[in-house]
Amino acid sequence: MKEKVILAYSGGLDTSVILKWLIEKDYDVIAFVADVGQADDFEECRKKALLLGASKVIISDLKREFVTDYVYKAIMGNAIYEDRYLLGTALARPLIAKKQIEVCRQEGASAVAHGATGKGNDQVRFELCYYALMPGVKVISPWKDKEFLALFKGRTDLLKYASERKIPVKASIDKPYSEDENLMHISHEAGVLEDPMYTLNKSMLEKMVLPQDAPDKETRIVIHFKNGVPVKLINKDDGTLKDDPYDLFVYLNDLAGKNGIGLLDMVENRFVGIKSRGVYETPAATVLHLAHKDIEGIAMDREVMRLVSMLTPKFAELIYNGFWFSPEMDFLMAAIVKSQELIDGSVHLCLYKGNVIIEGRESPSSLYNSKLSSMDIEGGFDQTDSRGFIKINAMRLMAHRAIIEESKAR
């Protein structure tokens, strides 16, 4: 019997070539297609995989699980890599890998395969998840296989192979960049974008418009949170209400995108040690990230907030580097969930030409006391107590200054 392998298949040039190559290597290939919200024709993808020789095609609708168990968990933890990137691609990979391993077990396969390159982050993300979930699994990574690399130096060789094997591909040798899309975002990289001075063209954008092309009109919304998770959105302009987690995200993606929100162009540090330039469109998550941070401001204890802010960079790093299924992630996630137990309330926002403007917030768990902070109301806080508070905090500063003066005198 042929060895059975589950290939993470997208229907694009790379994975189509890999599917055919694996079949020529005498594997029984099952194509696994993960629907995480990309704008693909999945029936065409199924037909293409079968045409190329896949013994079976499994298409899994993972959109809802992606939003509730990955995107919203990242929002809860304020996950943002290198202070800028909202991790759209990185969040989808563990879900895809988890489902691929489930299919591997169901189908009695001994191996899984993917089409990620040997220079990128995704190879690490996929394979760390594979090994964490199924330690004995065989992983086939063609872009790290010497035989495969001898055949394919780059895109030109892939297209030539596709032509020779009559593999239908939409890609052309002139395509100027590559894309990865899911419900949370779309990324653009490589090709012309490898020049850090190349300015993106607005024709590249798919989930949003440029801020300067957005309507010259404000859109006002209110987002309600429960335990740090968005549970309801109301469009204050037309009364539209969304209280289903998935529907809320889809609606906000469209609304924020039309208002030019969510564009990021950055050079980031890949886990493998290479810097790369990426252009990202992340409309809904950009709004939710800012709204969540704001509701934490009124409902989260100061010292808890300080601890959470220390954990956030590590949380984002673990997601980016592919350690979703790790003991350290389990620990961090438990702490983040605990920190969100009283993060309830609503944030009122104005969306306008790429800007997310916070207009107000309210919370049943509010720690804000207007009487305590007011300059006009006496009571609740004896201002004369601040004299001793300041002196206690100044003691070490005065001691430090005294040492400096003695050192100068010597």
Secondary structure, 3 states (H helix, E strand, C coil): CCEEEEEECCCCHHHHHHHHHHHHCCEEEEEEEEECCCCCCHHHHHHHHHHHCCCEEEEEECHHHHHHHHHHHHHHCCCCECCCECCHHHHHHHHHHHHHHHHHHHCCCCEEECCCCCCCCHHHHHHHHHHHHCCCCEEECHHHCHHHHHHCCCHHHHHHHHHHCCCCCCCCCCCCCEEEECCCCEEEECHHHHCCCCCCCHHHCCCCCCHHHCCCCCEEEEEEEECCEEEEEEECCCCCEECCHHHHHHHHHHHHHHCCCCEEEEEEECCCCCEEEEEEECHHHHHHHHHHHHHHHHHCCHHHHHHHHHHHHHHHHHHHHCCCCCHHHHHHHHHHHHHCCCCCEEEEEEEECCEEEEEEEECCCCCCCHHHHCCCCCCCCCCCHHHHHHHHHHHHHHHHHHHHHHHHHC
